[in-house]
């Protein structure tokens, strides 16, 4: 193996990371939640979504 | 102050010789400097150079081994016998202005500004004022030299 670029240093922090649209652990967590969320569908009254 | 380049990460080790073998044989490092002593800081030092897309001028790994009983990293190794990440070092264009900036924010600076392993002025900021990370601030080498050794 050949050593590659030092990409980043992980710095732990006690507070939750802010969501920045694709950066950090918080973004991964949010993305997983978004994928698992149910697709909005029509209301029982027949119009619109959730 | 404007954040400068991440120059190096300081890694404390009980044995630079063993760490060099690790970085060369396990991590595949191909560019490692010869170890040298910094007696005024009580450490022996060498640098593992890492590549960028254009050369071997990436952020360095600074391996630091205690030199003498009064070494500044002796306590760190007592708590972490295997060694580990000790500090991070960022470059600044003007060390005097940077020191004034940190002092103005009430950050505790450890000792005087002194000459570091790259031959440029450096100082350390207390980890308790820096999100738990011992932080070295170094003046960018004027000649663009990556390491003085």
N, CA and C atoms of all chains as a GROMACS GRO file, in nm:
protein
  597
    1UNK      N    1   0.083  -0.120   0.000
    1UNK     CA    2   0.000   0.000   0.000
    1UNK      C    3   0.087   0.125   0.000
    2UNK      N    4   0.041   0.228  -0.067
    2UNK     CA    5   0.113   0.355  -0.069
    2UNK      C    6   0.030   0.460   0.005
    3UNK      N    7   0.097   0.532   0.091
    3UNK     CA    8   0.027   0.633   0.171
    3UNK      C    9  -0.031   0.741   0.083
    4UNK      N   10  -0.158   0.771   0.104
    4UNK     CA   11  -0.223   0.875   0.026
    4UNK      C   12  -0.237   1.005   0.103
    5UNK      N   13  -0.319   1.093   0.050
    5UNK     CA   14  -0.339   1.224   0.109
    5UNK      C   15  -0.406   1.213   0.247
    6UNK      N   16  -0.360   1.296   0.338
    6UNK     CA   17  -0.427   1.305   0.468
    6UNK      C   18  -0.556   1.383   0.446
    7UNK      N   19  -0.667   1.313   0.448
    7UNK     CA   20  -0.793   1.376   0.407
    7UNK      C   21  -0.850   1.468   0.514
    8UNK      N   22  -0.862   1.417   0.637
    8UNK     CA   23  -0.918   1.502   0.742
    8UNK      C   24  -0.884   1.446   0.879
    9UNK      N   25  -0.908   1.527   0.979
    9UNK     CA   26  -0.895   1.484   1.119
    9UNK      C   27  -1.034   1.489   1.179
   10UNK      N   28  -1.073   1.383   1.243
   10UNK     CA   29  -1.202   1.382   1.311
   10UNK      C   30  -1.188   1.443   1.449
   11UNK      N   31  -1.270   1.539   1.479
   11UNK     CA   32  -1.268   1.604   1.610
   11UNK      C   33  -1.402   1.578   1.677
   12UNK      N   34  -1.398   1.506   1.789
   12UNK     CA   35  -1.522   1.477   1.861
   12UNK      C   36  -1.571   1.601   1.932
   13UNK      N   37  -1.702   1.613   1.939
   13UNK     CA   38  -1.761   1.728   2.009
   13UNK      C   39  -1.882   1.680   2.086
   14UNK      N   40  -1.907   1.741   2.198
   14UNK     CA   41  -2.014   1.695   2.285
   14UNK      C   42  -2.152   1.731   2.229
   15UNK      N   43  -2.163   1.847   2.165
   15UNK     CA   44  -2.293   1.892   2.116
   15UNK      C   45  -2.322   1.832   1.978
   16UNK      N   46  -2.449   1.815   1.940
   16UNK     CA   47  -2.480   1.762   1.807
   16UNK      C   48  -2.427   1.855   1.698
   17UNK      N   49  -2.382   1.793   1.590
   17UNK     CA   50  -2.332   1.873   1.479
   17UNK      C   51  -2.448   1.939   1.406
   18UNK      N   52  -2.433   2.062   1.363
   18UNK     CA   53  -2.539   2.126   1.285
   18UNK      C   54  -2.548   2.063   1.147
   19UNK      N   55  -2.667   2.059   1.091
   19UNK     CA   56  -2.685   2.003   0.958
   19UNK      C   57  -2.641   2.104   0.854
   20UNK      N   58  -2.547   2.063   0.769
   20UNK     CA   59  -2.494   2.156   0.669
   20UNK      C   60  -2.506   2.098   0.528
   21UNK      N   61  -2.601   2.011   0.508
   21UNK     CA   62  -2.628   1.961   0.374
   21UNK      C   63  -2.516   1.879   0.313
   22UNK      N   64  -2.468   1.783   0.386
   22UNK     CA   65  -2.371   1.692   0.326
   22UNK      C   66  -2.236   1.690   0.395
   23UNK      N   67  -2.223   1.751   0.510
   23UNK     CA   68  -2.096   1.754   0.580
   23UNK      C   69  -2.112   1.689   0.717
   24UNK      N   70  -2.029   1.592   0.746
   24UNK     CA   71  -2.019   1.539   0.880
   24UNK      C   72  -2.119   1.429   0.913
   25UNK      N   73  -2.101   1.377   1.034
   25UNK     CA   74  -2.183   1.266   1.081
   25UNK      C   75  -2.330   1.306   1.088
   26UNK      N   76  -2.357   1.428   1.127
   26UNK     CA   77  -2.494   1.475   1.138
   26UNK      C   78  -2.566   1.466   1.005
   27UNK      N   79  -2.496   1.498   0.898
   27UNK     CA   80  -2.557   1.494   0.765
   27UNK      C   81  -2.593   1.350   0.727
   28UNK      N   82  -2.501   1.256   0.761
   28UNK     CA   83  -2.527   1.115   0.728
   28UNK      C   84  -2.651   1.067   0.804
   29UNK      N   85  -2.658   1.104   0.933
   29UNK     CA   86  -2.772   1.064   1.014
   29UNK      C   87  -2.901   1.120   0.957
   30UNK      N   88  -2.898   1.249   0.921
   30UNK     CA   89  -3.017   1.311   0.866
   30UNK      C   90  -3.057   1.247   0.734
   31UNK      N   91  -2.957   1.214   0.651
   31UNK     CA   92  -2.987   1.155   0.521
   31UNK      C   93  -3.055   1.019   0.538
   32UNK      N   94  -3.005   0.941   0.636
   32UNK     CA   95  -3.068   0.811   0.661
   32UNK      C   96  -3.213   0.830   0.705
   33UNK      N   97  -3.234   0.929   0.789
   33UNK     CA   98  -3.370   0.954   0.837
   33UNK      C   99  -3.461   0.996   0.722
   34UNK      N  100  -3.406   1.078   0.633
   34UNK     CA  101  -3.487   1.125   0.521
   34UNK      C  102  -3.527   1.010   0.430
   35UNK      N  103  -3.431   0.916   0.408
   35UNK     CA  104  -3.463   0.802   0.321
   35UNK      C  105  -3.569   0.712   0.383
   36UNK      N  106  -3.570   0.704   0.517
   36UNK     CA  107  -3.664   0.616   0.585
   36UNK      C  108  -3.801   0.680   0.603
   37UNK      N  109  -3.808   0.810   0.584
   37UNK     CA  110  -3.935   0.878   0.607
   37UNK      C  111  -4.039   0.833   0.504
   38UNK      N  112  -4.167   0.816   0.546
   38UNK     CA  113  -4.271   0.775   0.450
   38UNK      C  114  -4.296   0.883   0.346
   39UNK      N  115  -4.326   0.837   0.226
   39UNK     CA  116  -4.358   0.932   0.119
   39UNK      C  117  -4.493   0.996   0.148
   40UNK      N  118  -4.500   1.128   0.144
   40UNK     CA  119  -4.629   1.193   0.170
   40UNK      C  120  -4.734   1.150   0.068
   41UNK      N  121  -4.851   1.120   0.113
   41UNK     CA  122  -4.958   1.078   0.023
   41UNK      C  123  -5.082   1.163   0.043
   42UNK      N  124  -5.185   1.132  -0.030
   42UNK     CA  125  -5.309   1.210  -0.016
   42UNK      C  126  -5.372   1.190   0.121
   43UNK      N  127  -5.437   1.291   0.169
   43UNK     CA  128  -5.505   1.283   0.298
   43UNK      C  129  -5.633   1.202   0.282
   44UNK      N  130  -5.689   1.153   0.395
   44UNK     CA  131  -5.815   1.077   0.385
   44UNK      C  132  -5.924   1.155   0.314
   45UNK      N  133  -5.913   1.288   0.317
   45UNK     CA  134  -6.016   1.368   0.250
   45UNK      C  135  -5.992   1.373   0.100
   46UNK      N  136  -5.876   1.318   0.054
   46UNK     CA  137  -5.853   1.309  -0.089
   46UNK      C  138  -5.773   1.420  -0.151
   47UNK      N  139  -5.739   1.526  -0.079
   47UNK     CA  140  -5.668   1.640  -0.135
   47UNK      C  141  -5.537   1.660  -0.059
   48UNK      N  142  -5.432   1.691  -0.133
   48UNK     CA  143  -5.306   1.733  -0.070
   48UNK      C  144  -5.233   1.620  -0.003
   49UNK      N  145  -5.122   1.656   0.060
   49UNK     CA  146  -5.038   1.558   0.129
   49UNK      C  147  -5.028   1.589   0.276
   50UNK      N  148  -4.931   1.526   0.341
   50UNK     CA  149  -4.911   1.546   0.485
   50UNK      C  150  -4.848   1.681   0.513
   51UNK      N  151  -0.821   3.703   1.257
   51UNK     CA  152  -0.724   3.608   1.204
   51UNK      C  153  -0.790   3.518   1.102
   52UNK      N  154  -0.716   3.478   1.001
   52UNK     CA  155  -0.768   3.387   0.900
   52UNK      C  156  -0.697   3.252   0.916
   53UNK      N  157  -0.776   3.146   0.917
   53UNK     CA  158  -0.719   3.013   0.935
   53UNK      C  159  -0.624   2.978   0.821
   54UNK      N  160  -0.504   2.935   0.857
   54UNK     CA  161  -0.406   2.898   0.756
   54UNK      C  162  -0.402   2.748   0.731
   55UNK      N  163  -0.303   2.707   0.660
   55UNK     CA  164  -0.287   2.567   0.622
   55UNK      C  165  -0.265   2.478   0.745
   56UNK      N  166  -0.324   2.359   0.744
   56UNK     CA  167  -0.295   2.260   0.849
   56UNK      C  168  -0.157   2.204   0.820
   57UNK      N  169  -0.057   2.250   0.892
   57UNK     CA  170   0.081   2.214   0.861
   57UNK      C  171   0.113   2.072   0.902
   58UNK      N  172   0.081   2.037   1.028
   58UNK     CA  173   0.112   1.900   1.072
   58UNK      C  174   0.025   1.859   1.190
   59UNK      N  175   0.024   1.730   1.213
   59UNK     CA  176  -0.039   1.672   1.331
   59UNK      C  177   0.072   1.611   1.415
   60UNK      N  178   0.079   1.649   1.539
   60UNK     CA  179   0.181   1.594   1.628
   60UNK      C  180   0.135   1.463   1.688
   61UNK      N  181   0.214   1.360   1.670
   61UNK     CA  182   0.183   1.228   1.725
   61UNK      C  183   0.292   1.191   1.824
   62UNK      N  184   0.255   1.177   1.950
   62UNK     CA  185   0.353   1.135   2.050
   62UNK      C  186   0.377   0.985   2.038
   63UNK      N  187   0.500   0.944   2.058
   63UNK     CA  188   0.534   0.802   2.049
   63UNK      C  189   0.645   0.770   2.149
   64UNK      N  190   0.638   0.652   2.208
   64UNK     CA  191   0.749   0.614   2.296
   64UNK      C  192   0.875   0.580   2.218
   65UNK      N  193   0.862   0.554   2.088
   65UNK     CA  194   0.978   0.519   2.007
   65UNK      C  195   0.959   0.567   1.864
   66UNK      N  196   1.034   0.668   1.826
   66UNK     CA  197   1.029   0.714   1.687
   66UNK      C  198   1.071   0.603   1.591
   67UNK      N  199   1.172   0.526   1.631
   67UNK     CA  200   1.221   0.419   1.543
   67UNK      C  201   1.108   0.320   1.511
   68UNK      N  202   1.033   0.282   1.615
   68UNK     CA  203   0.922   0.187   1.593
   68UNK      C  204   0.812   0.252   1.509
   69UNK      N  205   0.786   0.381   1.532
   69UNK     CA  206   0.681   0.449   1.457
   69UNK      C  207   0.719   0.465   1.310
   70UNK      N  208   0.846   0.488   1.284
   70UNK     CA  209   0.890   0.497   1.144
   70UNK      C  210   0.865   0.366   1.072
   71UNK      N  211   0.894   0.256   1.139
   71UNK     CA  212   0.868   0.124   1.078
   71UNK      C  213   0.719   0.108   1.050
   72UNK      N  214   0.637   0.152   1.146
   72UNK     CA  215   0.491   0.141   1.129
   72UNK      C  216   0.443   0.222   1.008
   73UNK      N  217   0.486   0.348   1.003
   73UNK     CA  218   0.437   0.434   0.894
   73UNK      C  219   0.489   0.387   0.758
   74UNK      N  220   0.611   0.331   0.758
   74UNK     CA  221   0.666   0.286   0.631
   74UNK      C  222   0.604   0.152   0.588
   75UNK      N  223   0.595   0.058   0.681
   75UNK     CA  224   0.559  -0.078   0.642
   75UNK      C  225   0.409  -0.106   0.650
   76UNK      N  226   0.340  -0.039   0.740
   76UNK     CA  227   0.196  -0.062   0.752
   76UNK      C  228   0.118   0.042   0.672
   77UNK      N  229   0.160   0.169   0.682
   77UNK     CA  230   0.085   0.277   0.618
   77UNK      C  231   0.137   0.314   0.480
   78UNK      N  232   0.251   0.258   0.442
   78UNK     CA  233   0.301   0.282   0.307
   78UNK      C  234   0.365   0.418   0.285
   79UNK      N  235   0.414   0.480   0.391
   79UNK     CA  236   0.482   0.609   0.374
   79UNK      C  237   0.614   0.589   0.300
   80UNK      N  238   0.643   0.681   0.210
   80UNK     CA  239   0.765   0.669   0.131
   80UNK      C  240   0.863   0.783   0.158
   81UNK      N  241   0.818   0.885   0.229
   81UNK     CA  242   0.902   1.004   0.250
   81UNK      C  243   0.900   1.039   0.399
   82UNK      N  244   1.003   0.998   0.469
   82UNK     CA  245   1.014   1.022   0.613
   82UNK      C  246   1.150   1.085   0.640
   83UNK      N  247   1.151   1.198   0.712
   83UNK     CA  248   1.276   1.267   0.737
   83UNK      C  249   1.358   1.197   0.845
   84UNK      N  250   1.485   1.230   0.851
   84UNK     CA  251   1.571   1.178   0.957
   84UNK      C  252   1.530   1.241   1.092
   85UNK      N  253   1.526   1.163   1.199
   85UNK     CA  254   1.495   1.221   1.331
   85UNK      C  255   1.604   1.319   1.374
   86UNK      N  256   1.561   1.421   1.448
   86UNK     CA  257   1.656   1.518   1.503
   86UNK      C  258   1.606   1.564   1.640
   87UNK      N  259   1.699   1.613   1.722
   87UNK     CA  260   1.665   1.654   1.858
   87UNK      C  261   1.626   1.801   1.863
   88UNK      N  262   1.525   1.830   1.946
   88UNK     CA  263   1.490   1.968   1.982
   88UNK      C  264   1.506   1.979   2.133
   89UNK      N  265   1.629   1.991   2.182
   89UNK     CA  266   1.654   1.985   2.326
   89UNK      C  267   1.581   2.093   2.405
   90UNK      N  268   1.560   2.210   2.344
   90UNK     CA  269   1.492   2.317   2.416
   90UNK      C  270   1.346   2.284   2.441
   91UNK      N  271   1.290   2.191   2.362
   91UNK     CA  272   1.152   2.149   2.384
   91UNK      C  273   1.144   2.008   2.441
   92UNK      N  274   1.260   1.947   2.462
   92UNK     CA  275   1.264   1.815   2.524
   92UNK      C  276   1.205   1.705   2.438
   93UNK      N  277   1.223   1.715   2.309
   93UNK     CA  278   1.168   1.612   2.220
   93UNK      C  279   1.266   1.578   2.107
   94UNK      N  280   1.253   1.456   2.060
   94UNK     CA  281   1.315   1.413   1.934
   94UNK      C  282   1.202   1.410   1.832
   95UNK      N  283   1.230   1.452   1.711
   95UNK     CA  284   1.123   1.475   1.612
   95UNK      C  285   1.163   1.417   1.476
   96UNK      N  286   1.065   1.367   1.402
   96UNK     CA  287   1.083   1.348   1.259
   96UNK      C  288   0.948   1.367   1.191
   97UNK      N  289   0.949   1.387   1.060
   97UNK     CA  290   0.826   1.414   0.986
   97UNK      C  291   0.799   1.305   0.883
   98UNK      N  292   0.673   1.262   0.880
   98UNK     CA  293   0.625   1.176   0.772
   98UNK      C  294   0.555   1.267   0.673
   99UNK      N  295   0.607   1.276   0.553
   99UNK     CA  296   0.546   1.361   0.451
   99UNK      C  297   0.435   1.285   0.380
  100UNK      N  298   0.326   1.356   0.357
  100UNK     CA  299   0.213   1.294   0.287
  100UNK      C  300   0.190   1.366   0.155
  101UNK      N  301   0.137   1.293   0.058
  101UNK     CA  302   0.122   1.353  -0.075
  101UNK      C  303  -0.002   1.441  -0.088
  102UNK      N  304   0.004   1.530  -0.184
  102UNK     CA  305  -0.116   1.597  -0.233
  102UNK      C  306  -0.131   1.554  -0.378
  103UNK      N  307  -0.218   1.621  -0.450
  103UNK     CA  308  -0.235   1.586  -0.592
  103UNK      C  309  -0.115   1.631  -0.674
  104UNK      N  310  -0.032   1.722  -0.614
  104UNK     CA  311   0.077   1.778  -0.692
  104UNK      C  312   0.216   1.746  -0.638
  105UNK      N  313   0.226   1.674  -0.529
  105UNK     CA  314   0.358   1.645  -0.475
  105UNK      C  315   0.350   1.591  -0.334
  106UNK      N  316   0.464   1.596  -0.260
  106UNK     CA  317   0.466   1.544  -0.123
  106UNK      C  318   0.458   1.659  -0.022
  107UNK      N  319   0.373   1.757  -0.052
  107UNK     CA  320   0.364   1.875   0.033
  107UNK      C  321   0.233   1.879   0.112
  108UNK      N  322   0.180   1.761   0.143
  108UNK     CA  323   0.057   1.756   0.222
  108UNK      C  324   0.086   1.779   0.369
  109UNK      N  325  -0.021   1.778   0.446
  109UNK     CA  326  -0.007   1.789   0.591
  109UNK      C  327   0.085   1.679   0.642
  110UNK      N  328   0.180   1.718   0.726
  110UNK     CA  329   0.277   1.622   0.775
  110UNK      C  330   0.230   1.556   0.904
  111UNK      N  331   0.283   1.437   0.928
  111UNK     CA  332   0.274   1.374   1.060
  111UNK      C  333   0.405   1.404   1.130
  112UNK      N  334   0.397   1.469   1.244
  112UNK     CA  335   0.518   1.495   1.322
  112UNK      C  336   0.526   1.391   1.433
  113UNK      N  337   0.622   1.303   1.425
  113UNK     CA  338   0.642   1.204   1.530
  113UNK      C  339   0.730   1.266   1.637
  114UNK      N  340   0.684   1.260   1.762
  114UNK     CA  341   0.760   1.323   1.870
  114UNK      C  342   0.783   1.222   1.984
  115UNK      N  343   0.908   1.210   2.020
  115UNK     CA  344   0.950   1.117   2.124
  115UNK      C  345   1.013   1.198   2.237
  116UNK      N  346   0.991   1.161   2.363
  116UNK     CA  347   1.050   1.238   2.472
  116UNK      C  348   1.203   1.238   2.465
  117UNK      N  349   1.259   1.352   2.499
  117UNK     CA  350   1.405   1.364   2.504
  117UNK      C  351   1.438   1.415   2.644
  118UNK      N  352   1.488   1.329   2.728
  118UNK     CA  353   1.520   1.368   2.865
  118UNK      C  354   1.401   1.351   2.958
  119UNK      N  355   1.429   1.350   3.086
  119UNK     CA  356   1.325   1.324   3.186
  119UNK      C  357   1.226   1.440   3.198
  120UNK      N  358   1.270   1.560   3.166
  120UNK     CA  359   1.182   1.676   3.179
  120UNK      C  360   1.103   1.706   3.054
  121UNK      N  361   1.092   1.610   2.966
  121UNK     CA  362   1.025   1.633   2.839
  121UNK      C  363   0.880   1.676   2.858
  122UNK      N  364   0.836   1.768   2.771
  122UNK     CA  365   0.699   1.819   2.778
  122UNK      C  366   0.597   1.711   2.746
  123UNK      N  367   0.636   1.605   2.677
  123UNK     CA  368   0.537   1.502   2.641
  123UNK      C  369   0.545   1.379   2.731
  124UNK      N  370   0.630   1.386   2.834
  124UNK     CA  371   0.642   1.270   2.924
  124UNK      C  372   0.507   1.242   2.991
  125UNK      N  373   0.438   1.346   3.039
  125UNK     CA  374   0.309   1.327   3.104
  125UNK      C  375   0.205   1.268   3.011
  126UNK      N  376   0.207   1.313   2.884
  126UNK     CA  377   0.112   1.261   2.785
  126UNK      C  378   0.134   1.110   2.766
  127UNK      N  379   0.260   1.070   2.758
  127UNK     CA  380   0.288   0.928   2.738
  127UNK      C  381   0.262   0.845   2.864
  128UNK      N  382   0.272   0.909   2.980
  128UNK     CA  383   0.235   0.837   3.102
  128UNK      C  384   0.086   0.802   3.098
  129UNK      N  385   0.005   0.895   3.046
  129UNK     CA  386  -0.139   0.870   3.036
  129UNK      C  387  -0.175   0.785   2.915
  130UNK      N  388  -0.092   0.793   2.812
  130UNK     CA  389  -0.118   0.721   2.686
  130UNK      C  390   0.008   0.644   2.648
  131UNK      N  391   0.032   0.531   2.710
  131UNK     CA  392   0.161   0.461   2.691
  131UNK      C  393   0.190   0.421   2.546
  132UNK      N  394   0.087   0.403   2.466
  132UNK     CA  395   0.110   0.367   2.326
  132UNK      C  396   0.136   0.490   2.240
  133UNK      N  397   0.119   0.608   2.298
  133UNK     CA  398   0.130   0.731   2.220
  133UNK      C  399  -0.004   0.769   2.163
  134UNK      N  400  -0.004   0.862   2.069
  134UNK     CA  401  -0.128   0.904   2.005
  134UNK      C  402  -0.124   1.050   1.966
  135UNK      N  403  -0.241   1.097   1.916
  135UNK     CA  404  -0.245   1.235   1.869
  135UNK      C  405  -0.224   1.333   1.984
  136UNK      N  406  -0.128   1.421   1.968
  136UNK     CA  407  -0.087   1.511   2.075
  136UNK      C  408  -0.130   1.655   2.048
  137UNK      N  409  -0.114   1.702   1.923
  137UNK     CA  410  -0.152   1.839   1.890
  137UNK      C  411  -0.175   1.853   1.741
  138UNK      N  412  -0.235   1.965   1.704
  138UNK     CA  413  -0.246   2.003   1.563
  138UNK      C  414  -0.175   2.136   1.545
  139UNK      N  415  -0.125   2.161   1.426
  139UNK     CA  416  -0.050   2.284   1.401
  139UNK      C  417  -0.100   2.353   1.274
  140UNK      N  418  -0.141   2.478   1.290
  140UNK     CA  419  -0.187   2.558   1.177
  140UNK      C  420  -0.086   2.668   1.147
  141UNK      N  421  -0.074   2.701   1.021
  141UNK     CA  422   0.015   2.810   0.980
  141UNK      C  423  -0.058   2.944   0.985
  142UNK      N  424   0.021   3.048   1.012
  142UNK     CA  425  -0.030   3.186   1.003
  142UNK      C  426   0.078   3.269   0.935
  143UNK      N  427   0.038   3.377   0.868
  143UNK     CA  428   0.139   3.459   0.800
  143UNK      C  429   0.221   3.544   0.896
  144UNK      N  430   0.166   3.580   1.012
  144UNK     CA  431   0.233   3.673   1.104
  144UNK      C  432   0.214   3.621   1.247
  145UNK      N  433   0.322   3.569   1.306
  145UNK     CA  434   0.310   3.505   1.438
  145UNK      C  435   0.280   3.608   1.547
  146UNK      N  436   0.330   3.729   1.534
  146UNK     CA  437   0.306   3.833   1.635
  146UNK      C  438   0.158   3.872   1.636
  147UNK      N  439   0.104   3.890   1.517
  147UNK     CA  440  -0.038   3.925   1.507
  147UNK      C  441  -0.125   3.810   1.556
  148UNK      N  442  -0.085   3.687   1.527
  148UNK     CA  443  -0.165   3.572   1.568
  148UNK      C  444  -0.165   3.559   1.721
  149UNK      N  445  -0.050   3.580   1.782
  149UNK     CA  446  -0.043   3.571   1.928
  149UNK      C  447  -0.133   3.678   1.992
  150UNK      N  448  -0.128   3.798   1.936
  150UNK     CA  449  -0.212   3.906   1.988
  150UNK      C  450  -0.360   3.872   1.971
  151UNK      N  451  -0.392   3.808   1.861
  151UNK     CA  452  -0.531   3.768   1.836
  151UNK      C  453  -0.582   3.671   1.942
  152UNK      N  454  -0.501   3.567   1.970
  152UNK     CA  455  -0.544   3.468   2.069
  152UNK      C  456  -0.546   3.529   2.209
  153UNK      N  457  -0.446   3.608   2.240
  153UNK     CA  458  -0.444   3.673   2.372
  153UNK      C  459  -0.564   3.765   2.388
  154UNK      N  460  -0.600   3.834   2.282
  154UNK     CA  461  -0.714   3.924   2.287
  154UNK      C  462  -0.846   3.852   2.312
  155UNK      N  463  -0.848   3.722   2.281
  155UNK     CA  464  -0.968   3.643   2.305
  155UNK      C  465  -0.961   3.569   2.438
  156UNK      N  466  -0.858   3.598   2.515
  156UNK     CA  467  -0.845   3.535   2.646
  156UNK      C  468  -0.797   3.392   2.642
  157UNK      N  469  -0.741   3.350   2.531
  157UNK     CA  470  -0.688   3.213   2.522
  157UNK      C  471  -0.553   3.206   2.593
  158UNK      N  472  -0.535   3.097   2.667
  158UNK     CA  473  -0.409   3.081   2.742
  158UNK      C  474  -0.300   3.026   2.650
  159UNK      N  475  -0.193   3.102   2.639
  159UNK     CA  476  -0.080   3.062   2.556
  159UNK      C  477   0.027   3.002   2.645
  160UNK      N  478   0.080   2.888   2.603
  160UNK     CA  479   0.174   2.812   2.684
  160UNK      C  480   0.317   2.853   2.652
  161UNK      N  481   0.375   2.935   2.736
  161UNK     CA  482   0.515   2.972   2.719
  161UNK      C  483   0.535   3.080   2.614
  162UNK      N  484   0.661   3.113   2.593
  162UNK     CA  485   0.692   3.220   2.497
  162UNK      C  486   0.685   3.170   2.353
  163UNK      N  487   0.679   3.263   2.261
  163UNK     CA  488   0.697   3.228   2.120
  163UNK      C  489   0.841   3.184   2.101
  164UNK      N  490   0.860   3.072   2.033
  164UNK     CA  491   0.994   3.016   2.018
  164UNK      C  492   1.009   2.956   1.879
  165UNK      N  493   1.128   2.909   1.848
  165UNK     CA  494   1.153   2.850   1.717
  165UNK      C  495   1.116   2.702   1.721
  166UNK      N  496   1.034   2.661   1.627
  166UNK     CA  497   0.987   2.523   1.622
  166UNK      C  498   1.069   2.436   1.529
  167UNK      N  499   1.017   2.319   1.504
  167UNK     CA  500   1.090   2.218   1.428
  167UNK      C  501   1.111   2.256   1.282
  168UNK      N  502   1.032   2.351   1.232
  168UNK     CA  503   1.049   2.394   1.093
  168UNK      C  504   1.140   2.516   1.082
  169UNK      N  505   1.192   2.561   1.197
  169UNK     CA  506   1.280   2.677   1.196
  169UNK      C  507   1.207   2.810   1.191
  170UNK      N  508   1.077   2.808   1.217
  170UNK     CA  509   0.998   2.932   1.219
  170UNK      C  510   0.938   2.950   1.358
  171UNK      N  511   0.897   3.072   1.395
  171UNK     CA  512   0.840   3.096   1.528
  171UNK      C  513   0.708   3.021   1.547
  172UNK      N  514   0.692   2.970   1.669
  172UNK     CA  515   0.569   2.896   1.704
  172UNK      C  516   0.526   2.931   1.846
  173UNK      N  517   0.399   2.905   1.875
  173UNK     CA  518   0.354   2.903   2.015
  173UNK      C  519   0.240   2.802   2.025
  174UNK      N  520   0.213   2.761   2.149
  174UNK     CA  521   0.105   2.665   2.174
  174UNK      C  522  -0.008   2.732   2.252
  175UNK      N  523  -0.132   2.693   2.220
  175UNK     CA  524  -0.249   2.743   2.291
  175UNK      C  525  -0.309   2.628   2.372
  176UNK      N  526  -0.349   2.660   2.494
  176UNK     CA  527  -0.396   2.558   2.589
  176UNK      C  528  -0.517   2.481   2.534
  177UNK      N  529  -0.514   2.350   2.547
  177UNK     CA  530  -0.626   2.271   2.492
  177UNK      C  531  -0.761   2.305   2.555
  178UNK      N  532  -0.761   2.347   2.681
  178UNK     CA  533  -0.889   2.377   2.747
  178UNK      C  534  -0.955   2.501   2.688
  179UNK      N  535  -0.878   2.580   2.616
  179UNK     CA  536  -0.935   2.698   2.549
  179UNK      C  537  -0.955   2.674   2.400
  180UNK      N  538  -0.924   2.550   2.354
  180UNK     CA  539  -0.926   2.522   2.210
  180UNK      C  540  -1.004   2.395   2.180
  181UNK      N  541  -1.120   2.384   2.243
  181UNK     CA  542  -1.208   2.269   2.215
  181UNK      C  543  -1.140   2.136   2.248
  182UNK      N  544  -1.050   2.137   2.347
  182UNK     CA  545  -0.986   2.014   2.390
  182UNK      C  546  -0.863   1.976   2.309
  183UNK      N  547  -0.823   2.059   2.214
  183UNK     CA  548  -0.710   2.025   2.126
  183UNK      C  549  -0.592   2.117   2.152
  184UNK      N  550  -0.480   2.060   2.197
  184UNK     CA  551  -0.358   2.139   2.206
  184UNK      C  552  -0.326   2.189   2.066
  185UNK      N  553  -0.314   2.320   2.051
  185UNK     CA  554  -0.302   2.379   1.918
  185UNK      C  555  -0.172   2.458   1.906
  186UNK      N  556  -0.093   2.420   1.807
  186UNK     CA  557   0.032   2.491   1.777
  186UNK      C  558   0.004   2.588   1.662
  187UNK      N  559   0.053   2.707   1.678
  187UNK     CA  560   0.044   2.808   1.571
  187UNK      C  561   0.186   2.835   1.524
  188UNK      N  562   0.209   2.822   1.395
  188UNK     CA  563   0.345   2.846   1.342
  188UNK      C  564   0.340   2.945   1.227
  189UNK      N  565   0.444   3.024   1.218
  189UNK     CA  566   0.453   3.118   1.107
  189UNK      C  567   0.493   3.042   0.981
  190UNK      N  568   0.424   3.070   0.874
  190UNK     CA  569   0.453   3.003   0.747
  190UNK      C  570   0.598   3.030   0.706
  191UNK      N  571   0.673   2.925   0.672
  191UNK     CA  572   0.811   2.946   0.626
  191UNK      C  573   0.815   3.042   0.508
  192UNK      N  574   0.903   3.140   0.514
  192UNK     CA  575   0.907   3.244   0.411
  192UNK      C  576   0.948   3.187   0.273
  193UNK      N  577   1.036   3.085   0.278
  193UNK     CA  578   1.085   3.031   0.152
  193UNK      C  579   0.998   2.917   0.101
  194UNK      N  580   0.887   2.894   0.170
  194UNK     CA  581   0.799   2.786   0.130
  194UNK      C  582   0.850   2.648   0.167
  195UNK      N  583   0.961   2.646   0.245
  195UNK     CA  584   1.018   2.517   0.285
  195UNK      C  585   0.916   2.439   0.368
  196UNK      N  586   0.909   2.312   0.343
  196UNK     CA  587   0.812   2.229   0.411
  196UNK      C  588   0.865   2.186   0.548
  197UNK      N  589   0.989   2.151   0.555
  197UNK     CA  590   1.051   2.115   0.682
  197UNK      C  591   1.197   2.156   0.674
  198UNK      N  592   1.250   2.196   0.787
  198UNK     CA  593   1.387   2.247   0.786
  198UNK      C  594   1.490   2.136   0.796
  199UNK      N  595   1.445   2.013   0.816
  199UNK     CA  596   1.541   1.902   0.833
  199UNK      C  597   1.517   1.796   0.728
   0.00000   0.00000   0.00000
